[in-house]
Every structure is written in C-alpha cells, then in structure tokens.
Amino acid sequence: MAATAFTYEGTRGFLPGHRACAGCGQAAAVRIVMEVAGPNVIAANATGCLEVFSTPHPESAWGVPWIHSLFENHPAVASGIEAALKVQGKIGDVRVLCFGGDGATLDIGFGALSGMFERGHDVAYFCMDNEAYMNTGVQRSGSTPFAAATTTSPAGRRSFGEDRPKKDLPAIAAAHGIPYVATASMSYFADLRRKTKKALETRGAKYVQVHVPCPPGWGYDEKNSVEIGKLAVDCGMYPLVEWENGEVVRVRKIKPIPVEDYLKPQRRFRHLFRGEAGKAQIAKIQELADANIKKYGLAE
Amino acid sequence: MRKMIEGSRAVAEAVGLCRPGVISAYPITPQTHIVEELSQMVADGETDAEYVRVESEHSAASVCLGAVAAGTRAYSATTSQGMMLMAEVLYNIAGMRLPMVITGVNRALSAPLSIWNDQQDTMAIRDSGWIQLYAENNQEVLDMHIQAYKIAEDDRVLLPVMVCMDGFVLTHTYETVDVPTQEQVDAFLPPYDPLYKLDPADPYTLGAFAGPEMYQEVRYQIQQDALGAKEVVKEVARDFQAAFGRWYGDVLDTYRCEDAETIYVAMGSVIGTMKDWCDARREEGGKAGVLKLRCFRPFPQDELRAALARAKRVVVLEKAITVGGHGILAAEVRAALYGQRETPPVHGAVAGLGGRDITFETLDEVRHRAEAGEADFFAGLRRAVVEAM
C-alpha cells in the first residue's frame, strides 16, 4: 500500500510531537477520538500515561482546552466543568470529554466515575484500557486479564500471574442506566470512530472503554499493535458491545479464533506456554472467552 | 437587614450574595445546616447556582476545581474527616492557582470519633497554599465569606481561601447579624473574570506536570504570592470597612493590648470568651490583653512581632496539636518572635479538644500554669479520667 503523507488536518485536538512510546495504542485511539470530537470540546484527564506523555510543562500536545488535576478525580472535575458550562449557557455548543486509563477508571477513580454516571452529567468518558498501571511500570489493575503477568502479579513457582478475571466495568456502567455505553478497540478504527460519534451525539453520561495495546506492558513488537488488538477482539476476550439505557443493542460479530493466537505473541502470557500446567490456565482463559461469545452472541 | 439567624444560615446567605455558579458539597456534621440552607435556596430559585450533589468530599472539591477552571465562581463546605478526604484536592486547587472559597467548619479528627469542635482539621491543611481566615462570631463569618472571594480572585493572589468557623459554637448558634443587600455585595465583589480558563475559543493546557527543572520555581512563585496575599487581606478588610462599616481587624486584631503585660493569643470563637475573661482580669488588676489571629495563612509574622512587642509574657491557647510535638500555633508564634533583642516567654496551652468547653476556669488554669513557668501543657484536662485509663 502506498504511504500517505501525514497532514495536520483533523488532528487539531491532539497534535503530534508528544512522547508516547512507539506503537502506543492509546495515542492512536486518542487521536481518533479527538479527530471525531473536533475543536469545540474541553477535556479532563486523569493522571497516567496519556497525561504524562502529552503535557510535560511547558509543552502540550493538546490543541483544545485540557485539564489534569489528580489520578482519581477526573470524573468529578469533568462534572464541575459541565456544571459550569450549564451555568454559562454553553453546554451543547461545547462538549466535555474525560480520559482515564484503566487504573484511574476501574480502580482509584471508580467512586467518582459512578457519581458522574448517577448524576447524569453530559460528559463522554473514554477509558483507555491497556490492562495494567503502565505509567508506573506495569503493575496489575482491576482490568488486568486472568493469568496475565505484571510486575505485581508476576508468574512464579506458585503463580500463573493475575489470579482474578478482569472487572466488567462496561456492564457496571450500563447498570447505572446511562444512555450509552460501548466497548471499542484501537485496532478497529472505523468502529471506534462511529462509537465516538455516537457518544458525542448522545446527551447525558456516556462510557466508552477502548482496548489499547501497549507494546512495553504486554511485550510484543511495537509494529504489531493493530494486529494484537484485533486478535483480542477476534478470540472473544474483548467483546465489542454497545448498550443504550442499560440494554445491549449491538455487538460486533466475530469468527472466533482460539485464544492462544492472541496470547502467544505476548510476553505477559508466555509463562502459560512453558509446560502442561500452563495449558490448564489457557483452557480457563478460553472458557472466559467462550462465555463472552455466548453471553453476547458474538459468533457469526 | 438585621436578622436573628443561625450561623449556618448566615454563611448560606453570604455565599448566595456572592453569586457562585457552582456549589458542590457532601454532607457531614456540623457542616450540614450550611449545605441544607444552600440546597433550599437553589430549590427555591433564590440563587442561580448549579448544586452538584456528589458522592464524597474528594469529588466535591474536584467539582469545584473543574468549575473554577471553566471560569465559574465555586463554593464548598466541609469539616473534619471530610477535610481530610479533600486534602489531596485542596493542595491541587492551590497549586493550580484556582481561586475559590470553602467554609472549613472546625471539628475534631478521628480517632476517637468526635463530631465536636476543635481546630485540628483545618490546621492539618495549613501547608497546602490555601489562605486561612478564622472567624470569631457569626457576623464576622458572614462578612469574611464576602471578603474571601475578593481576596482569592485578586490577580495578585489567585489562591483559594478557607473561612474557618467553629463547629456548633458558631454554625448552630443563633445571633443577630446584619445581612448586606445584593446591590452592596455586587458593588464590592465584581463577577469572576479569570485570566485563564478552559475555553475552546482560547485553549489552554491546565495541570501539566513539572520536572525537576521546573517544579521548584512554580512552588517558589506560590510562596511569593501567598506571602504577598497578606497585603491584599489587609486591603480587602479596609475596603470592606469603607463599604459596609464593619471592622474585625485585618490579619489580626488586639483587645486591651496597649498596656498588657500578658497577651493571650488564639483563633476563632474562643476569642469572645477570652475578651470577657480579660475584662474580669482587668477588674482584678491583672494587665491582660487578647490577640485574635484572623489570618493564619499567610502567617503575619511582622504584625505579630509589632503587636507583642511590649508584652512581658505571651500565652497561646489553641484547639489543635501536632502530636509528638506541641501546639502548632504556639510553635509559629515562638518562631515569629525568635531573634529579637528581647523575646518574651511564649507558653503553649492546648485546650478545647473534641468539644471540651473553654471556660473562665480553663483560662484561669492557663494563666496560673503559664505564670508558674510551664512551657507547653494541656489545659482543662480531666485528670481522673487519664489516671483511670
């Protein structure tokens, strides 16, 4: 395929030149979200990779008004911005976005996020899910998948890595009855674009959880981010689902591939391929994927 | 208009007159009456503010942070454990130079759990960069909130202000207060018009991180502006007097200190008791005076030195302690006086913790023990209880 010359057109919100790692899934996903969102937005960001690689003072990759306060209060900060815009009569003309990593979203900021949902603030929340605390060096989070090795859930003689399945935050978000919830993947660009557009067109609190592969955290060749992300979706480990007002309204159909195809290229799962015992863990992961496929009717 | 109202109602009316765009709070005793009154004012359309009912104090402060960053005046109130939960956000608000006002209702900290008054909670926030003002009575509380926004939003300051008022003692006490008119307050406090805000027409990045090559300079700038805020506190007190005819001192106030041999230093509502006790001492022939510290942050070192210059003895009475050290205010007063040619002895009495009343008997005890040369001590302690433990 012919190379396409890079242009700044459509990237006004999130500009190049930031310090993300090569192959960063999150940087690519944020670029897509910001292309769809356009210039008339205000973004509130949690502490984390995105914040750190995009705003080392006095530099900033943000072409739209952007604020970072703390690790766990971004949903409340976004709520305050939205309330201020209401008072100023600007809400609607100006959209409020909120970004957090999976640790900021599923763990430390969970209470604030639930509060934002329950109060129904007109905020589009994007959880950039790379499945561990990558900014601090790959420690496990509530979003780390079963059997993944991280620096705080390492594989060892008595451990196959993370011993609990991933927290199902999309379902918890949907249980709040908010108008729109979706899971998406950086690797399915058009799908992410459509879901971002849908979230921005919907009034009220919205939650979009985007799977964003992380080359250093997951341990794979950085040129393969898009491919790895696709494998996660295609094996059923990361189902792409949309909820409206608490009900599932749409899923992305797959022709399921074995989970090994997704696990094998990643360092975080390599301990599962070293012996017979690992096979039992892979079988458990396959069960989790099969349960997703069944629950959401993913198989074509 | 003069009204006989509860202290919490006086706060709510003052806040309403300041026209905040966003109010956000989480209920906690004894702050509750303030936020209940404000909720009712919003429900009745008496104020146009958005009231954001949050799930924690951490989020209350964070909602206000976002609202101020978006260019709207914001207000919250909390106390005790709520203040502790907010602490992380409070440092952040000050560091981000977002001017807002919080009523710091003073209450003890757990453990043991106590809903009653002392000043440990706001004293624990003293290093955050917030300007801290302590009020003596409900008229001062009301007026202090109006002053607080004026100070915080001054371009020379751009730091948040905490108005500290003793829980129950002031919040739940009915007093006659003079409530200014909206026209008066509007004339004194112009609409909030920040230099920088979150606006798509003029985008800024707020809250970037600073590496070792930048951080210390940013903190230096905050320190310089916090110190400079002292003059703004004074200026606003004078302007307020000119506009409303009421004066409580600026950074501090003195009572019968002109010829006083012993000056008693304190903050908050206990000042009222101390003034009465001081009068009684004077009738007995004792040369006592009272110094009310109104502005604890920034700390008015020079003004304290001047006010205590002729005292033979200084006694600091406070409702907080740095456990394992001594009284916090006593240590700061000592530091302020250090290095002068003649420095009076400074005695530190910790009293009134967790709702223990400070009475004339307490103050008599404080005087006797200070005169006997005790440097740091608990006053009003029930010895029998301690011995039975």
Boltz contact constraints between the chains, C-beta under 6 A:
constraints:
  - contact:
      token1: [A, 39]
      token2: [B, 200]
      max_distance: 6.0
  - contact:
      token1: [A, 40]
      token2: [B, 200]
      max_distance: 6.0
  - contact:
      token1: [A, 42]
      token2: [B, 198]
      max_distance: 6.0
  - contact:
      token1: [A, 55]
      token2: [B, 205]
      max_distance: 6.0
  - contact:
      token1: [A, 55]
      token2: [B, 208]
      max_distance: 6.0
  - contact:
      token1: [A, 57]
      token2: [B, 208]
      max_distance: 6.0
  - contact:
      token1: [A, 57]
      token2: [B, 210]
      max_distance: 6.0
  - contact:
      token1: [A, 57]
      token2: [B, 214]
      max_distance: 6.0
  - contact:
      token1: [A, 60]
      token2: [B, 205]
      max_distance: 6.0
  - contact:
      token1: [A, 62]
      token2: [B, 205]
      max_distance: 6.0
  - contact:
      token1: [A, 64]
      token2: [B, 203]
      max_distance: 6.0
  - contact:
      token1: [A, 65]
      token2: [B, 198]
      max_distance: 6.0
  - contact:
      token1: [A, 65]
      token2: [B, 199]
      max_distance: 6.0
  - contact:
      token1: [A, 65]
      token2: [B, 200]
      max_distance: 6.0
  - contact:
      token1: [A, 65]
      token2: [B, 203]
      max_distance: 6.0
  - contact:
      token1: [A, 65]
      token2: [B, 204]
      max_distance: 6.0
  - contact:
      token1: [A, 66]
      token2: [B, 205]
      max_distance: 6.0
  - contact:
      token1: [A, 67]
      token2: [B, 69]
      max_distance: 6.0
  - contact:
      token1: [A, 67]
      token2: [B, 206]
      max_distance: 6.0
  - contact:
      token1: [A, 67]
      token2: [B, 207]
      max_distance: 6.0
  - contact:
      token1: [A, 68]
      token2: [B, 207]
      max_distance: 6.0
  - contact:
      token1: [A, 69]
      token2: [B, 65]
      max_distance: 6.0
  - contact:
      token1: [A, 69]
      token2: [B, 92]
      max_distance: 6.0
  - contact:
      token1: [A, 69]
      token2: [B, 207]
      max_distance: 6.0
  - contact:
      token1: [A, 70]
      token2: [B, 92]
      max_distance: 6.0
  - contact:
      token1: [A, 73]
      token2: [B, 62]
      max_distance: 6.0
  - contact:
      token1: [A, 76]
      token2: [B, 59]
      max_distance: 6.0
  - contact:
      token1: [A, 76]
      token2: [B, 62]
      max_distance: 6.0
  - contact:
      token1: [A, 76]
      token2: [B, 63]
      max_distance: 6.0
  - contact:
      token1: [A, 77]
      token2: [B, 62]
      max_distance: 6.0
  - contact:
      token1: [A, 77]
      token2: [B, 65]
      max_distance: 6.0
  - contact:
      token1: [A, 77]
      token2: [B, 66]
      max_distance: 6.0
  - contact:
      token1: [A, 79]
      token2: [B, 63]
      max_distance: 6.0
  - contact:
      token1: [A, 80]
      token2: [B, 63]
      max_distance: 6.0
  - contact:
      token1: [A, 80]
      token2: [B, 66]
      max_distance: 6.0
  - contact:
      token1: [A, 80]
      token2: [B, 67]
      max_distance: 6.0
  - contact:
      token1: [A, 81]
      token2: [B, 66]
      max_distance: 6.0
  - contact:
      token1: [A, 81]
      token2: [B, 70]
      max_distance: 6.0
  - contact:
      token1: [A, 83]
      token2: [B, 22]
      max_distance: 6.0
  - contact:
      token1: [A, 83]
      token2: [B, 50]
      max_distance: 6.0
  - contact:
      token1: [A, 83]
      token2: [B, 52]
      max_distance: 6.0
  - contact:
      token1: [A, 83]
      token2: [B, 67]
      max_distance: 6.0
  - contact:
      token1: [A, 84]
      token2: [B, 21]
      max_distance: 6.0
  - contact:
      token1: [A, 84]
      token2: [B, 22]
      max_distance: 6.0
  - contact:
      token1: [A, 84]
      token2: [B, 67]
      max_distance: 6.0
  - contact:
      token1: [A, 84]
      token2: [B, 70]
      max_distance: 6.0
  - contact:
      token1: [A, 84]
      token2: [B, 72]
      max_distance: 6.0
  - contact:
      token1: [A, 86]
      token2: [B, 50]
      max_distance: 6.0
  - contact:
      token1: [A, 87]
      token2: [B, 21]
      max_distance: 6.0
  - contact:
      token1: [A, 87]
      token2: [B, 50]
      max_distance: 6.0
  - contact:
      token1: [A, 87]
      token2: [B, 72]
      max_distance: 6.0
  - contact:
      token1: [A, 94]
      token2: [B, 200]
      max_distance: 6.0
  - contact:
      token1: [A, 111]
      token2: [B, 55]
      max_distance: 6.0
  - contact:
      token1: [A, 112]
      token2: [B, 59]
      max_distance: 6.0
  - contact:
      token1: [A, 115]
      token2: [B, 54]
      max_distance: 6.0
  - contact:
      token1: [A, 115]
      token2: [B, 55]
      max_distance: 6.0
  - contact:
      token1: [A, 115]
      token2: [B, 59]
      max_distance: 6.0
